[in-house]
């Protein structure tokens, strides 16, 4: 099962464009435990180390998805956003 499948199957919507751009793959998504990994390529500083902002995106993405699972069905309102293209 892919990351998108895990998130879509659990929450009913995909994890989002930023997670896809950063290469974040959700491997487990439950109310009591969630895990994910992120590719290094494309997310590095000039020194070759993973950029701190990339870690922040990984943490926030997984925390938000996990919070939605913990809240339970019908307790999180999805908002529509205008497309910018």
N, C-alpha and C positions, 0 to 999 in steps of 0.2 A: 504494500500500500504506500502511495506517495504521501508527502507532506500535505499537499492540497487535499488529498482524499481523507486523511486523518482529520484535518480541520473542518472540511466540508461535511464529512460524515458526523462529526461530533457537534458542530455548531450550526451547520446549515448554510455556511458561507465560506469563501476562501480566506486564506490568511492575509492577503493584501499584496499590493504592488511593491511596496518597499521591502517586505520580507523576500519576495521573489528576486528583486534586484540585488539584494545583499547575499543571496544564496543560502537563506535560512531554510533548514529542513526540520520540521517538527517530527520527532520520532515517537513521542508518547504525549497524550493530552488527556489528563484526568483531573478531577477536582483535588485529589490528594497528592498527585505527583505528575509533573510534566517535564519533558526533556526535548532538546533540539540541538542541532549543530549548524555551523555556518562555515562556508568556504573562506579560506584566507586570501586566495587570489582575487585582486580587485578591491580588497578591503584593508590595504596596508598603508603605513606612513612611508616617507621617503627612505627610512632606515630598513624597511622590509618587515617591520613588526606590525601586528594587527593594530589598526587605529582605535583609540579609545572610544570614539564615537560609534564605531562598528559594534563594539561590545555593548554600548548603551542601547543600540537598536535591537540587538539580540535579546538583551534582558527585558526591555520594554515590550517587545513583541510577545515573548513567551509569557510574561506576567499578565499582559492584557488578555491573551487567549485563555490562560488558566483562570483568570478572574471571571471571565464569561462562562466557563464551564462550572465554576463554583457557584455562581449566581443562580444557575438553573434556567431551564427553558421558560421563555416568556418574561424574564426579568430584565433583559437587556434590549433596549430599543435601538434598532438599526436606523441610521440616518442616511438620507440620500445626499450625495454630493454632486455638484456640477462638474462635468468633464472640462478639462482645460485644453483639449487639443483642437 
